[in-house]
């Protein structure tokens, strides 16, 4: 642990030197399509790297082996969500038994496990972080989030990942972790009202992101660190210069949503998949909104807030958008927690796509 900590501190110093809010790395030669995978080849990635289809199960009461499609050969692995508070009940004391159980289930069927770590909640007044971080928790539009831009958050987040790495990095069926989306759920005026220990700036947050992503990737030297990227706050784009610094660590740059008509994603997030194609592994998610999206779904129309006129885009068309337009190496398919609405796609539709396209962009 001493050596890993030394490397992590060095990484922090490099990122703390400043992350410019402008592009800073040259794009490599554009890769050509790979006829074997009907898409674009991914980068050469050291360590465990098993791209493909993953099924994401949010409900902890659902056994992974009971999920429809779990046994499909085309499914590379499973994603399970874990609250940080449950993994670290008290400061420096870790309970990783939930990951242990899920890893055992995955390994028994030759599936990889990705552990998605939640630090941001979507229930007002509820924290999913350890109680000792209560002093840096802030309310966002729909829940609570720690002040990720503070030194305390960075230090403790990396310590938590180091504990996970010490136990699972050498496990052959542990693919790695997913770092929750960069979006804070707060706009610039809301953040400007924060003061004292949790005072905010975009530059400070970008530097902190680099610090804890770098620290996580250094700790998980044999496994993948997957980062769900959208924006910083109020639509401020994540700087390309930050992502450039993650190339040597081969962090998987991913997104929380495949929604081809959402203007904020199309303008500020999806172009980065073109910029970093072939330089970093790429991923994205078919979350709940992807099951009922169409050309009317242009804003933050959560739930079923947009018109269903003309029906909804098929899961196959969304997959092809992800494969061919976003150049994805990983796709994470949400296992729905609710029954579909009228004319919405179902998980059976998702499985049909997985069966039809078992391999892509490897």
Secondary structure as the mmCIF struct_conf table of DSSP 4:
data_model
#
loop_
_struct_conf.conf_type_id
_struct_conf.id
_struct_conf.beg_label_comp_id
_struct_conf.beg_label_asym_id
_struct_conf.beg_label_seq_id
_struct_conf.end_label_comp_id
_struct_conf.end_label_asym_id
_struct_conf.end_label_seq_id
HELX_RH_AL_P HELX_RH_AL_P1 UNK A 2 UNK A 16
TURN_TY1_P TURN_TY1_P1 UNK A 17 UNK A 17
BEND BEND1 UNK A 21 UNK A 22
BEND BEND2 UNK A 25 UNK A 25
HELX_LH_PP_P HELX_LH_PP_P1 UNK A 29 UNK A 32
STRN STRN1 UNK A 33 UNK A 34
TURN_TY1_P TURN_TY1_P2 UNK A 35 UNK A 38
STRN STRN2 UNK A 39 UNK A 40
BEND BEND3 UNK A 47 UNK A 47
STRN STRN3 UNK A 52 UNK A 57
TURN_TY1_P TURN_TY1_P3 UNK A 60 UNK A 61
BEND BEND4 UNK A 62 UNK A 62
HELX_RH_3T_P HELX_RH_3T_P1 UNK A 64 UNK A 66
BEND BEND5 UNK A 67 UNK A 67
TURN_TY1_P TURN_TY1_P4 UNK A 68 UNK A 71
TURN_TY1_P TURN_TY1_P5 UNK A 73 UNK A 74
STRN STRN4 UNK A 75 UNK A 83
HELX_RH_AL_P HELX_RH_AL_P2 UNK A 84 UNK A 87
BEND BEND6 UNK A 89 UNK A 89
STRN STRN5 UNK A 90 UNK A 90
TURN_TY1_P TURN_TY1_P6 UNK A 91 UNK A 92
STRN STRN6 UNK A 93 UNK A 93
HELX_RH_AL_P HELX_RH_AL_P3 UNK A 97 UNK A 108
TURN_TY1_P TURN_TY1_P7 UNK A 109 UNK A 110
STRN STRN7 UNK A 112 UNK A 118
BEND BEND7 UNK A 120 UNK A 120
BEND BEND8 UNK A 122 UNK A 123
TURN_TY1_P TURN_TY1_P8 UNK A 124 UNK A 125
BEND BEND9 UNK A 129 UNK A 129
HELX_RH_3T_P HELX_RH_3T_P2 UNK A 131 UNK A 136
STRN STRN8 UNK A 137 UNK A 140
TURN_TY1_P TURN_TY1_P9 UNK A 141 UNK A 142
STRN STRN9 UNK A 143 UNK A 146
TURN_TY1_P TURN_TY1_P10 UNK A 148 UNK A 149
BEND BEND10 UNK A 150 UNK A 150
HELX_RH_AL_P HELX_RH_AL_P4 UNK A 151 UNK A 168
TURN_TY1_P TURN_TY1_P11 UNK A 169 UNK A 170
TURN_TY1_P TURN_TY1_P12 UNK A 172 UNK A 173
STRN STRN10 UNK A 174 UNK A 179
HELX_LH_PP_P HELX_LH_PP_P2 UNK A 180 UNK A 181
BEND BEND11 UNK A 182 UNK A 182
BEND BEND12 UNK A 185 UNK A 185
HELX_RH_AL_P HELX_RH_AL_P5 UNK A 188 UNK A 192
TURN_TY1_P TURN_TY1_P13 UNK A 193 UNK A 193
HELX_RH_3T_P HELX_RH_3T_P3 UNK A 196 UNK A 198
HELX_RH_AL_P HELX_RH_AL_P6 UNK A 202 UNK A 219
TURN_TY1_P TURN_TY1_P14 UNK A 220 UNK A 222
BEND BEND13 UNK A 223 UNK A 223
STRN STRN11 UNK A 224 UNK A 228
STRN STRN12 UNK A 231 UNK A 231
BEND BEND14 UNK A 232 UNK A 233
TURN_TY1_P TURN_TY1_P15 UNK A 234 UNK A 235
HELX_LH_PP_P HELX_LH_PP_P3 UNK A 236 UNK A 236
STRN STRN13 UNK A 237 UNK A 237
HELX_LH_PP_P HELX_LH_PP_P4 UNK A 238 UNK A 239
HELX_RH_AL_P HELX_RH_AL_P7 UNK A 240 UNK A 244
TURN_TY1_P TURN_TY1_P16 UNK A 245 UNK A 246
HELX_RH_3T_P HELX_RH_3T_P4 UNK A 247 UNK A 249
TURN_TY1_P TURN_TY1_P17 UNK A 250 UNK A 250
STRN STRN14 UNK A 252 UNK A 255
BEND BEND15 UNK A 256 UNK A 256
TURN_TY1_P TURN_TY1_P18 UNK A 260 UNK A 261
HELX_RH_AL_P HELX_RH_AL_P8 UNK A 263 UNK A 268
TURN_TY1_P TURN_TY1_P19 UNK A 269 UNK A 270
HELX_RH_AL_P HELX_RH_AL_P9 UNK A 271 UNK A 275
TURN_TY1_P TURN_TY1_P20 UNK A 276 UNK A 276
STRN STRN15 UNK A 277 UNK A 277
TURN_TY1_P TURN_TY1_P21 UNK A 278 UNK A 279
STRN STRN16 UNK A 280 UNK A 280
STRN STRN17 UNK A 282 UNK A 286
HELX_RH_3T_P HELX_RH_3T_P5 UNK A 288 UNK A 292
TURN_TY1_P TURN_TY1_P22 UNK A 295 UNK A 296
BEND BEND16 UNK A 299 UNK A 299
TURN_TY1_P TURN_TY1_P23 UNK A 303 UNK A 304
BEND BEND17 UNK A 306 UNK A 306
TURN_TY1_P TURN_TY1_P24 UNK A 309 UNK A 310
HELX_RH_AL_P HELX_RH_AL_P10 UNK A 315 UNK A 320
HELX_RH_PI_P HELX_RH_PI_P1 UNK A 321 UNK A 325
BEND BEND18 UNK A 326 UNK A 326
BEND BEND19 UNK A 329 UNK A 329
STRN STRN18 UNK A 330 UNK A 334
BEND BEND20 UNK A 337 UNK A 338
TURN_TY1_P TURN_TY1_P25 UNK A 342 UNK A 343
HELX_RH_AL_P HELX_RH_AL_P11 UNK A 347 UNK A 356
TURN_TY1_P TURN_TY1_P26 UNK A 357 UNK A 357
#
